[in-house]
Amino acid sequence: MHKSQVLTAILVLAAALLPGCTPPAASRPDRARATVSSRHAPRILVFTRTTGYRHASIPVGVQTLRELAQAEGIALTRSEDPALFDDASLARFDAVVFLSTTGDVLDDAQQAAFERYVGKGGGYMGVHAAADTEYDWPWYGRLVGAWFDSHPQGLQTTRVRFEGDAVALAQDWQVTDELYNYRRDPRGTVEVIATVDESRYQGGKMGTDHPIAWCHTRLGGRAWYTGLGHDAALYADPIYRAHLLRGLRYVTGRADVC
């Protein structure tokens, strides 16, 4: 080897060993993720079909998600067409958002396609009445994390406490919304993001541990759910918007924490 080549090799090796130097791309654990995410901007489907109660907040919810997605460089498609739930159509999207869906919104074939989609790594984000959806589909119950049981009369005001990395959003967030009780406490099967304080309002039925938002990956893809979002006014709250943005970033692979 020529002396100049030897010197160059020594200098490259020394630089790689210096503190703070970036390791070669082939040795970085995020290399595969970066390669996948660089192929295209994330794309999401916002699904708002209802066959039960229809929330008046759906239009402002769609607009809020559209604004958040646009600022994040995420392409958004909104639809109420269940025919999009086939293998070819779902493959176009990095994640699907169920925004206050209610009732039976997919048939058996569409359900099977969505199960395959999530099983292969597709993301799912549920907002509010997404938990009031598809009670006869056990797989969906595991995906959303917990089904709706009941809620107090009218809007109630309480404190939301964030957990884990989500505490960066707020230490003491006062929220007025329709506060869901769930058929079971999902803690232990999901990573809880936030709870509500039942001592500050009337009608809570879950006790001292009342999760209201959570995430998990136990069905293959990333799943994220928040029970907040009934009241249209809440979508103007900067903390709620930041909460939704964390969900979007998580289910599209833009962030590894929920």
C-alpha positions in Angstrom: 0.0 0.0 0.0 1.3 3.5 -0.8 2.3 5.6 2.1 -0.4 8.2 1.4 -3.0 5.5 1.4 -1.8 4.2 4.8 -1.9 7.7 6.2 -5.4 8.3 4.9 -6.6 5.0 6.5 -5.1 5.9 9.8 -6.8 9.3 9.8 -10.2 7.8 9.0 -9.9 5.3 11.8 -8.8 7.9 14.3 -11.7 10.1 13.4 -14.2 7.3 13.9 -12.8 6.7 17.4 -13.0 10.3 18.6 -15.9 11.1 21.0 -18.9 12.5 19.4 -18.1 11.2 15.9 -21.0 9.7 14.0 -20.6 5.9 13.4 -20.8 4.6 9.9 -24.3 4.4 8.5 -24.1 0.6 8.2 -23.7 0.3 12.0 -26.5 2.7 13.1 -29.6 0.8 14.3 -31.9 3.4 12.7 -30.5 2.9 9.2 -33.4 0.6 8.1 -36.0 3.0 9.5 -34.4 6.0 7.7 -34.3 4.1 4.4 -38.0 3.2 4.6 -39.2 6.6 5.7 -37.2 8.4 3.0 -39.1 6.6 0.2 -42.1 8.9 0.6 -43.8 11.3 2.9 -46.1 9.5 5.3 -49.7 9.0 4.2 -52.7 8.6 6.5 -56.4 7.7 5.9 -58.8 9.5 8.3 -61.9 7.3 8.4 -65.1 8.9 9.8 -67.9 6.5 9.0 -70.6 6.2 11.6 -73.6 3.8 11.8 -74.5 4.9 15.4 -74.2 8.3 17.1 -72.6 10.9 14.9 -70.4 13.4 16.7 -70.8 17.1 15.7 -67.1 17.5 16.3 -66.1 15.3 13.3 -65.6 18.2 10.8 -63.4 20.2 13.2 -61.5 17.0 14.1 -60.8 16.3 10.4 -59.7 19.9 9.9 -57.4 19.8 13.0 -55.8 16.6 11.8 -55.4 18.1 8.3 -53.6 21.1 9.7 -51.4 19.0 11.9 -50.6 16.6 9.1 -49.8 19.4 6.7 -47.4 21.1 9.1 -45.7 17.7 9.7 -45.4 16.9 6.0 -48.0 14.0 6.2 -50.4 13.5 3.3 -54.0 13.1 4.5 -57.0 11.4 2.8 -60.4 11.6 4.5 -63.1 9.1 3.6 -66.2 7.3 4.9 -66.0 4.6 2.2 -65.4 1.2 3.7 -64.4 -0.1 0.2 -60.9 1.4 0.9 -60.4 -1.4 3.4 -58.9 -3.9 1.0 -55.2 -5.0 0.7 -54.4 -2.8 -2.3 -56.0 0.4 -1.0 -54.7 0.1 2.6 -51.1 -0.4 1.2 -51.2 3.2 0.1 -51.3 4.4 3.7 -48.8 4.3 6.6 -51.6 4.6 9.2 -55.4 4.8 9.5 -57.2 7.1 11.9 -60.6 6.1 13.2 -62.0 9.6 14.1 -65.1 9.2 16.2 -66.4 6.2 14.2 -69.4 4.4 15.7 -71.1 1.1 15.2 -70.4 -1.5 12.6 -68.3 0.3 10.0 -66.6 -2.7 8.1 -67.9 -6.0 6.8 -66.1 -9.3 7.3 -63.8 -9.0 4.3 -62.9 -5.5 5.1 -62.1 -6.4 8.7 -59.9 -9.2 7.5 -58.0 -6.8 5.2 -57.5 -4.4 8.1 -56.2 -7.2 10.4 -53.6 -8.1 7.7 -52.7 -4.4 7.3 -52.0 -3.9 11.0 -50.3 -7.3 11.3 -47.8 -6.2 8.6 -47.0 -3.0 10.5 -49.7 -0.6 9.4 -50.5 2.1 12.0 -53.8 2.7 13.8 -54.9 5.8 15.6 -58.2 6.0 17.4 -59.9 9.2 18.6 -62.8 9.4 21.1 -65.7 7.2 19.8 -63.3 4.9 18.0 -63.8 2.9 21.2 -67.6 2.9 20.5 -67.0 0.9 17.3 -67.2 -2.7 16.2 -68.3 -4.4 19.5 -68.7 -7.8 17.7 -65.1 -7.8 16.3 -62.8 -9.1 19.1 -59.6 -8.3 17.3 -60.7 -4.6 17.0 -61.3 -4.6 20.8 -57.7 -5.6 21.3 -56.5 -3.0 18.8 -58.4 0.0 20.3 -57.4 -1.3 23.8 -60.7 -1.0 25.6 -64.3 -0.5 24.5 -66.6 2.3 25.6 -68.9 1.5 28.5 -70.6 4.8 29.5 -70.0 8.5 30.2 -71.3 11.1 32.6 -74.2 13.3 31.7 -72.9 16.3 29.7 -69.4 17.7 29.6 -67.3 17.4 32.7 -64.1 19.2 33.8 -61.2 17.4 35.3 -57.4 17.2 35.4 -55.5 15.0 32.9 -52.2 13.6 34.1 -49.7 12.5 31.4 -47.4 9.6 32.0 -44.0 8.6 30.6 -42.5 10.7 27.8 -45.9 12.4 27.4 -45.4 14.4 30.6 -43.5 16.9 28.4 -46.9 18.1 27.2 -48.2 19.4 30.5 -48.0 18.8 34.3 -51.5 19.8 35.2 -53.9 20.0 32.2 -57.5 21.0 32.9 -59.9 19.5 30.4 -63.6 19.9 29.8 -65.0 17.1 27.6 -67.2 14.0 27.6 -65.2 11.6 29.7 -65.5 7.9 28.8 -65.7 5.0 31.2 -64.4 1.8 29.6 -65.5 -1.8 29.9 -62.1 -2.6 31.4 -58.9 -0.9 32.6 -56.4 -1.5 29.7 -53.4 -0.9 31.8 -51.1 -4.0 31.7 -51.9 -4.7 28.1 -51.0 -1.2 26.8 -48.7 1.6 27.6 -50.9 4.3 29.3 -50.2 7.8 28.2 -52.7 9.7 30.3 -55.3 9.3 33.0 -58.2 11.5 34.3 -58.8 12.4 37.9 -62.2 11.0 38.9 -62.2 12.9 42.2 -62.7 16.2 40.3 -65.9 15.3 38.4 -69.1 13.3 38.8 -69.8 10.0 36.9 -66.4 8.3 36.8 -66.6 4.6 37.3 -63.1 3.3 37.0 -61.7 4.4 40.3 -58.2 5.8 41.1 -56.7 4.5 37.9 -58.7 5.8 34.9 -56.7 5.7 31.7 -57.9 8.0 28.9 -55.1 7.6 26.3 -52.6 4.8 25.5 -50.6 3.0 22.9 -49.3 -0.5 22.1 -47.7 -2.6 19.4 -49.1 -6.0 20.3 -50.9 -6.7 17.0 -48.0 -5.9 14.7 -48.4 -2.2 13.9 -48.3 0.8 16.1 -51.6 1.6 17.8 -52.5 4.8 19.6 -55.8 5.9 21.2 -57.2 8.9 23.0 -60.6 9.1 24.6 -60.7 12.9 24.4 -62.2 14.7 21.5 -66.0 14.8 21.9 -66.3 18.6 22.3 -65.4 20.6 19.2 -63.9 23.4 21.4 -61.2 21.0 22.6 -59.6 20.9 19.2 -58.5 24.5 19.6 -56.6 23.6 22.8 -52.8 23.7 22.1 -52.1 20.8 24.5 -54.8 18.6 22.9 -53.4 19.5 19.4 -49.9 18.5 20.6 -51.4 15.3 22.1 -52.9 14.4 18.7 -49.7 15.3 16.9 -47.7 12.9 19.1 -50.2 10.2 18.1 -49.8 11.0 14.4 -46.0 11.0 14.7 -46.0 7.7 16.5 -48.3 5.8 14.2 -46.6 7.0 11.0 -43.1 6.1 12.4 -42.0 9.7 12.8 -41.4 9.2 16.5 -40.6 6.1 18.6 -42.4 7.3 21.7 -46.1 7.9 22.1 
